[in-house]
Amino acid sequence: HGHQVQRMGSAAREIYRKLLSQSEAVQKTGLEGLSGLSLAEASSVLAELCNRARAEEGFRTLSLLLKICSARKDLVTDVVTFLTTRPHSQLPVWMPPQLHSAVRGTELVDAARGIISLWANGTNKLLAQAAKTELHRIDEGEGSK
C-alpha cells in the first residue's frame, strides 16, 4: 500500500501526511488543504486513507474519512461506497450519526440513508440500534423541509 503514496503528487502527499498527524491542529490544516487539491489528487489521498482504514484495528482513520466528507463533498460518494464494503462488526456505533452529519444538506443524504438502513437491519445490534435512531432523525428532518 506504500506504493500508492509514492504515486501521489507532492501536494497530495503533504496533505496525506498532515491528515495522519496526531495533532488536531495539523490535521485541521490538512483538511483545509484538501479543498485546494484537484479531484484526482484528493481521490488519491482518500484511496490511501481507505486502504489504511481497512488495515487498522481502531477507528481513527474511519473518523478521518467522515471529516473528509465535510471538507470535500465531492468525495462523499467514494466514502459511502467504502463504508458499504466494511463488515458491520467493524463499524463503530457512532458511525450512523457521524455519516448523517457529514452529508446533511447535500444531495447525498439518500445514499447515506441507504447504507444506514442496511446497518439498521444488520447483525451488529449496537450499530443497528444507532442506525434506526439516525433513520428516524433523517426522516424527521426531511419532513420539515
N, C-alpha and C positions, 0 to 999 in steps of 0.2 A: 504493500500500500504506500510505501515511501516514494515509489516512482511517480505517483500522481502529483505529489508535492513538487517534484522536480519539473514537471510539465507546466506547472502554474507560472504565470508571468511574475516578475519580481514584486509588482504591486499586490497581486493576489496572495503571494507567499507571505508578504509582510502583514496583510490583513489576517490571514490564517494564523500566523504566529501570535498576533495581538488577541485574537478571539480565544486562543487557548491559554492565555495568561491567567495566573491565579489572581491577579489584581483586577478588581471590578472596574477601576478607572481605565486601565489599559484595555480591558475587554470592551468597555463602552466606546473608546476611540476606534477600536476595530469595527464595531457595529456601525458607527458613524461613517467610517471609511468605506464600508461595504457599498454604500449608495453611490460612491464615486467610481466603482468598478463597472466595466461593461457587463452585460448579462452573461456572456460566455465565461468571463473571469469569475464573476460571483458564483456561477454554477459550478465551476471547478473547485472553489472553496467549499461550497455546500457538499459536493460529492465526496470530498475528502473528509468532511465532518461526519457524513453519513457512514462512511467506512469506519471511522473512529467510534461512532456510537454503536455500531454493530459489534465491535470487539470489546467494548467497555463493560465492566461489571456494574458500575453505578449509573447515575442518570445525569451527570454533569453535562455531557455533550447533547443529550436529548433536550435538556433545558435550554441550552445554547441554540439549538435548531429553532425553538419557538421564538427566541429573541430575534433570530434572523428573519422569521416571518414578519415580525413587527417592523423591522428595519427595511426589508425588501419584499414588498407584496408580490412582486413578480416571481418570487421563489416559493411561495406558499404551496402551489400545486406540487412541486417537487418534494417538499417536506411531507405533505399529506400522503403522497404516493409512497414515500419511505416508511411512514408510520403504518400504512396498511400492510407492509411486509413484516412488521415486527410481531412476534408471538405475544399474545395478550399477557402471558405470565411475566413478560419482560417490560411491561409498561407500568409506570408509577400511577398511583391513584390521583395525583394532581394533573395528569395529562389532559383529561377532558375539559376542565375549566380553562386550563392554560391555552389549549388549542383554540377553544372558542374565543377567548380573549384576543388571541393573535389574529383571527380572521374577522372579528367583529367589524361591521361597517364595510366589508368588501363583498364582491360577488362570489367569494369562495366559502361563504357560510354554509351553503348547501353541500359542498364537497366535505367540509368538516363535519356537518351534521350526519352525512352518510357514514363516515368512519366512526363517529361517536355512537351511532346506533348499532354498528357492528360490535363495538365494545360492550354496549348495554346488554347484548344478547350472548356475550362470551362467557367463558368458563371461569375467568378471574372475577370472583364475586365482589371484591372491593372495587375493582375497576368498573365492573358492570353497574354497581350502585352509584358511583360517582358519575358515570356516563348518563344514567337515567335522570339524575338530578340536573345535569347540564342540558339534556334534551328538553326538559321541562322549561329551563331558563331560555333556551333558544326559541322555543315555540311561543313562550310568553312575550319575549322581546319582539318577535316577528309580528305578533298581533297588534303591537302598539304603533306600528308604522302607519 
